């Protein structure tokens, strides 16, 4: 994820300095985000996505839950 966000920033010519000023996120935390560090709060990732115009992509997480549907179908078949 960090690599994808870094590439999105580069495509838009947004530097870490610009991202820092637009989000208020510290530079060390932005570096962690660019590395995909899971210890960074989801809220910081949301702020970065918003600046990049990619916030709607967050809604796609687990949107097509193939495994969940299969598990649910198994349970539904057991109930018959």
Helices and strands as residue ranges (DSSP letters): H 2-11, H 16-23, H 27-34, H 42-52, G 55-60, H 66-78
